[in-house]
């Protein structure tokens, strides 16, 4: 159990990670106090969360929603917009900031929290994909804990506990394979939005579900793992593991492999990051080794079909603005697919065009990363609409 009450700021409280984080808080009320909540457009749900968890600060995307919430919750400081999220991330009375935001909008608040000396539980992989060099430098300077929330990175983190300083031979990063595991390129050309949104194992937001279907999610996680664990990207091997029971593993130089298992439930890695270095009791069922976990299988991914895997490795090795551009363009292309403006296969086809024509910049600052992101989004819209 947690010995003292932790004060939490939760960025993205109405999303998939945010609502599951609040499940953990709800089940461990004596251990946590929520001091700030932020959301985008789901102001009504945020209002309900304010009623239940009584934070001192809340943030919404739009000013009109902030005005309404201020009238209803007179004792709560209500802010709005990106600057409000940054203020929440820096809130003085928080011990840890849980970042459940989706996409690049998570970068600035993460950086702000680190610079304010806050520990960060990070579910926003784009922060490290685009800003890894800048963010990890700030983590070292401030001496804060950056705790991974993604199930795979949480697994790796747990496997490394007690093995500090021991040489890693490789990281084995597991992937469910998504709904299109085993598909050919021709089959990918025919998939629908409804099919892409139907993940076989995990309950996630729309963007990450599409990334899982294209396997870009795994590419992003490869880059995230590189920064979190300071390892060469080519020492990270993807294992397609359809059962999603082994969440990842580490092979050490003596060829011993240590892995972490669990049911596919994001509340487990969320709770671990929130309670670290302790663990919380979990009231739900664990792994059934005579049921779903009786037969665990592993396959190699096919980067010639799921090209986003190759893009991620190549972009990470090229460095500079390549990962920034890859991530930004992917966000735009996924958004266009969700709006049914382009086909599923167009995500990776257009990404290939954009990355092939990119001229990288290096020695990036936070401002340089944000500018590269902005330009890449403009380019992605142009390329996607020109190649429909």
ChimeraX attribute file (.defattr): number of C-alpha atoms within 10 A of each C-alpha:
attribute: neighborCount
match mode: 1-to-1
recipient: residues
	/A:1	12
	/A:2	16
	/A:3	9
	/A:4	9
	/A:5	13
	/A:6	18
	/A:7	18
	/A:8	24
	/A:9	31
	/A:10	30
	/A:11	30
	/A:12	24
	/A:13	28
	/A:14	25
	/A:15	19
	/A:16	17
	/A:17	28
	/A:18	23
	/A:19	18
	/A:20	20
	/A:21	23
	/A:22	22
	/A:23	14
	/A:24	20
	/A:25	19
	/A:26	14
	/A:27	14
	/A:28	18
	/A:29	13
	/A:30	14
	/A:31	17
	/A:32	21
	/A:33	19
	/A:34	20
	/A:35	25
	/A:36	30
	/A:37	29
	/A:38	32
	/A:39	25
	/A:40	21
	/A:41	13
	/A:42	15
	/A:43	20
	/A:44	13
	/A:45	14
	/A:46	22
	/A:47	16
	/A:48	11
	/A:49	18
	/A:50	21
	/A:51	12
	/A:52	10
	/A:53	18
	/A:54	19
	/A:55	20
	/A:56	18
	/A:57	21
	/A:58	31
	/A:59	31
	/A:60	26
	/A:61	20
	/A:62	16
	/A:63	14
	/A:64	11
	/A:65	19
	/A:66	20
	/A:67	14
	/A:68	14
	/A:69	23
	/A:70	16
	/A:71	11
	/A:72	12
	/A:73	15
	/A:74	9
	/A:75	12
	/A:76	18
	/A:77	15
	/A:78	24
	/A:79	24
	/A:80	21
	/A:81	16
	/A:82	18
	/A:83	14
	/A:84	19
	/A:85	30
	/A:86	20
	/A:87	18
	/A:88	27
	/A:89	32
	/A:90	22
	/A:91	22
	/A:92	13
	/A:93	13
	/A:94	21
	/A:95	17
	/A:96	26
	/A:97	28
	/A:98	30
	/A:99	28
	/A:100	28
	/A:101	29
	/A:102	22
	/A:103	17
	/A:104	21
	/A:105	15
	/A:106	24
	/A:107	26
	/A:108	21
	/A:109	24
	/A:110	30
	/A:111	24
	/A:112	20
	/A:113	26
	/A:114	27
	/A:115	19
	/A:116	15
	/A:117	20
	/A:118	27
	/A:119	23
	/A:120	27
	/A:121	26
	/A:122	25
	/A:123	25
	/A:124	25
	/A:125	28
	/A:126	27
	/A:127	26
	/A:128	27
	/A:129	28
	/A:130	31
	/A:131	27
	/A:132	21
	/A:133	17
	/A:134	17
	/A:135	23
	/A:136	18
	/A:137	11
	/A:138	17
	/A:139	19
	/A:140	12
	/A:141	12
	/A:142	15
	/A:143	14
	/A:144	18
	/A:145	17
	/A:146	21
	/A:147	23
	/A:148	28
	/A:149	29
	/A:150	21
	/A:151	25
	/A:152	25
	/A:153	26
	/A:154	23
	/A:155	25
	/A:156	24
	/A:157	21
	/A:158	20
	/A:159	18
	/A:160	19
	/A:161	8
	/A:162	8
	/A:163	11
	/A:164	8
	/A:165	7
	/A:166	10
	/A:167	11
	/A:168	20
	/A:169	17
	/A:170	20
	/A:171	27
	/A:172	22
	/A:173	24
	/A:174	26
	/A:175	26
	/A:176	26
	/A:177	26
	/A:178	25
	/A:179	20
	/A:180	21
	/A:181	17
	/A:182	14
	/A:183	13
	/A:184	13
	/A:185	13
	/A:186	10
	/A:187	12
	/A:188	19
	/A:189	13
	/A:190	10
	/A:191	14
	/A:192	13
	/A:193	14
	/A:194	8
	/A:195	12
	/A:196	21
	/A:197	21
	/A:198	18
	/A:199	18
	/A:200	14
	/A:201	17
	/A:202	15
	/A:203	15
	/A:204	17
	/A:205	13
	/A:206	16
	/A:207	19
	/A:208	19
	/A:209	20
	/A:210	27
	/A:211	22
	/A:212	24
	/A:213	25
	/A:214	28
	/A:215	27
	/A:216	25
	/A:217	22
	/A:218	24
	/A:219	25
	/A:220	25
	/A:221	26
	/A:222	28
	/A:223	26
	/A:224	26
	/A:225	25
	/A:226	20
	/A:227	19
	/A:228	18
	/A:229	14
	/A:230	10
	/A:231	16
	/A:232	15
	/A:233	20
	/A:234	14
	/A:235	15
	/A:236	20
	/A:237	15
	/A:238	21
	/A:239	19
	/A:240	22
	/A:241	22
	/A:242	20
	/A:243	21
	/A:244	26
	/A:245	22
	/A:246	24
	/A:247	25
	/A:248	27
	/A:249	25
	/A:250	24
	/A:251	18
	/A:252	17
	/A:253	12
	/A:254	9
	/A:255	11
	/A:256	11
	/A:257	16
	/A:258	17
	/A:259	18
	/A:260	18
	/A:261	16
	/A:262	19
	/A:263	19
	/A:264	19
	/A:265	17
	/A:266	19
	/A:267	19
	/A:268	23
	/A:269	25
	/A:270	28
	/A:271	24
	/A:272	19
	/A:273	26
	/A:274	28
	/A:275	17
	/A:276	13
	/A:277	9
	/A:278	12
	/A:279	14
	/A:280	17
	/A:281	11
	/A:282	13
	/A:283	7
	/A:284	8
	/A:285	8
	/A:286	12
	/A:287	14
	/A:288	12
	/A:289	11
	/A:290	8
	/A:291	8
	/A:292	13
	/A:293	17
	/A:294	11
	/A:295	9
	/A:296	13
	/A:297	13
	/A:298	14
	/A:299	16
	/A:300	12
	/A:301	19
	/A:302	15
	/A:303	12
	/A:304	11
	/A:305	20
	/A:306	24
	/A:307	20
	/A:308	26
	/A:309	24
	/A:310	17
	/A:311	22
	/A:312	25
	/A:313	19
	/A:314	16
	/A:315	21
	/A:316	26
	/A:317	15
	/A:318	13
	/A:319	17
	/A:320	21
	/A:321	25
	/A:322	26
	/A:323	30
	/A:324	29
	/A:325	27
	/A:326	28
	/A:327	26
	/A:328	26
	/A:329	29
	/A:330	24
	/A:331	22
	/A:332	19
	/A:333	27
	/A:334	24
	/A:335	17
	/A:336	19
	/A:337	20
	/A:338	19
	/A:339	11
	/A:340	12
	/A:341	15
	/A:342	18
	/A:343	20
	/A:344	24
	/A:345	19
	/A:346	20
	/A:347	27
	/A:348	23
	/A:349	14
	/A:350	22
	/A:351	23
	/A:352	16
	/A:353	13
	/A:354	18
	/A:355	19
	/A:356	9
	/A:357	8
	/A:358	13
	/A:359	9
	/A:360	15
	/A:361	13
	/A:362	12
	/A:363	11
	/A:364	15
	/A:365	12
	/A:366	15
	/A:367	10
	/A:368	15
	/A:369	22
	/A:370	20
	/A:371	13
	/A:372	20
	/A:373	22
	/A:374	15
	/A:375	13
	/A:376	25
	/A:377	21
	/A:378	13
	/A:379	16
	/A:380	24
	/A:381	15
	/A:382	11
	/A:383	17
	/A:384	22
	/A:385	13
	/A:386	9
	/A:387	10
	/A:388	10
